[in-house]
Every structure is written in C-alpha cells, then in structure tokens.
C-alpha cells in the first residue's frame, strides 16, 4: 500500500516531536503511541478490513471518525513542523545574543497544538460535507465569436457519490446548478463511489440537470473501479452524453459553433481500453471555439488544439498546506485557472469529496460557473 509508508512517516514525526518529550509516565506514552499508530494506518485498515482503500465497506460512523482523526494527525504534524522550525530559529538566535523563546511550557504548547489540530480536523471534515457554493470564473478566449460572449458552462467534478454524499446532497447540487440557467453542464469525472446496484438510485438527481445545449460527461479514474460499462449506460439513461475520445458540435445563436470534446481517464488502459486520445476526440471538428473535458489536468498530450480545458481530480490539494505536494503529481497544476501554451485550463478543486480523504481546509468545494469572454 503506497500510502502506508508516508502515513507511517507522519506518525514517527509526531511521536518524536511531541509524544517523546511530553512529561508523563512511559505507559501513557506507549498507549497514546499505539493509538496514533493505528490512526496513521487508516488506509491499511480500509484495505484489509474494509476491503478497499478506495471505497471501504465500513460503518459510516467509523469512517467519519477515522477521517477526522487521520486528518487531525496530518494537521498536527504540520503544526509541529512549524513549532520545531520556530524553536530552531529561536535557538539559533540565542547564539547571537537574542533572548527569544517560545511562550508557555512544553506541556501547555503540546495540549494547545493537539486541541487545535482536532478542532481543524473536525471543522474541515464537517465543511467538506456541506453543499458547495457557486464560484464564477470568467475565461478570456482568443477569437471568441460575439454570440459566444457570456456563454456559461457549469462544471461539476469529483462528486464521489456513495459513502458520505448521497441522493439528498446531489439533489441540492443539481438545484443550485439549475438556478444558474447554464448554457451547458460538464461533468468531468469521478462521479461515483460504488456500483450501479448499490448507488444507482443516488445518482437519479442528475436526470434533473437542465441546460440550453446539453449535459456532457467523461470518465474519471474512479469510474473504472466499479463496472464501467454499467455506469456508462446509466449515465446515458440519466441524460448525460458521455464523450469517449469524441466531440459534439453545438450551434448556438446566430449560427456560431462550439465544439465540446471529451477524453476518458488514463485508468481505462488498465481495463484494456485505449485511454485518452485528444487527436481522435477532435478529429473532423470544425474550426470553432473548442472546449476539452479531461479528468486529469495533465498527462493528456502536448499542444492540445483547444481553447479551454476543464479538469478536476486534484481536489485542490484538500488542505492548503498540501497543495504544493499534490501539484507535484499533477504537473504543477492543482487549483484555478492556468495558461498552457495559449490554451486556458481550469482545474476545479472538486464539488464533492472522496471517502478516502474527507477533509477540506482552505480549499472549499465549488460548483464552478465558467463564463466565456473574448480576449481583450
């Protein structure tokens, strides 16, 4: 399990930086250490006991408890790192005659950091379960025809409907989306966290999505963990036009055309599929404004012949201090609007949450309203 070793490293740092120095009896340190070690191995628990670290079959209350505690451990590690760097800086300063030192005793500092970590972990998990707010992003497009000025696209991505987020939550997301009266709705992958038999009914609200020119979707990596073919049929039944290395040409007002293309996630290759192929997706497309839907922000191809790419996958890094780490696995792309060789790329932090990491701190979920504007 690739996440077990980093989690073990987090535990060891907390044990050395905090637990080893707390003034208490050895048996208390051992007991607390065992608890922290168990919490740090959340993903092994999901895999060995829950059957899968992607979608563990565990009671909801236990899942939420583990999520809060694991995130709190991660936040505590970050806070301890700040504390240790500060202490080292003050210690260095004392060599040059400064009298600086951290306030309060070590015991008080430790209790304060633990309580802060638990509070932030609980708040971040609670926040990730709420209905996301709408974020409007205006994207300048070179050569955008006048009839497309103000064309709106609502992007919903990384819904991960299944364990924590259900039909009621999705109904509210659909309601807020419809209130925006979008020209187009784009679902950019990782919509589900279970089989059609288990959560097919929870996805029914997608049937109520409304837009002037259609609802389009692509697969993310999670769609390939749960009987992909069944989900593709289900999405089509729900009114979502799934794009698989193909495009659609939309004729909007005054005859202006807009190309919407979509590619599957690269995880399809493991299932014997072709994987993403942008050239195939845009083959035969007219010379018009082109929108590409791709779950991952990077790894599609270079020199994409599109004006705008909409992606997700990164969840914005989940926690503000993890953004740099997540970006290293996604070509430096993690959240927001980027210019990639003249093409605009918007990476959404996601609309829902993954059951394997159910916390957001400083990186709120969003229903993204993309508004096309001519480049000035």
Secondary structure, 3 states (H helix, E strand, C coil): CHHHHHHHHHHHHHHHHCHHHCCCCHHHHHHHHHHHHHHHCHHHHHHHCCCCCCCCCCCHHHHHHHHHHHHHHHHHHHHHHHHHHHHHHHHHHHHCCCCCCCCCCHHHHHHHHHHHHHHHHHHHHHHHCCCCEEEEEEEEECCCCHHHCCCEEEEECCCCECCCCCHHHHHHHHHHHHHCCCCEEEEECCCECCCHHHHCHHHHHHHHCCCCCCEEEECCCHHHHCCHHHHHHHHHHCCCEECCCEEEEEECHHHCEEEEEECCCHHHHHHCCCCCCHHHHHCCCCCCEEEEECCCCCCCCCCCCCCEEEECCCHHHCEHHHHHHHHHCCCCCCCEEEEECCEEEEECCCCCCECCECCCECCCCEEEEEEEEECC
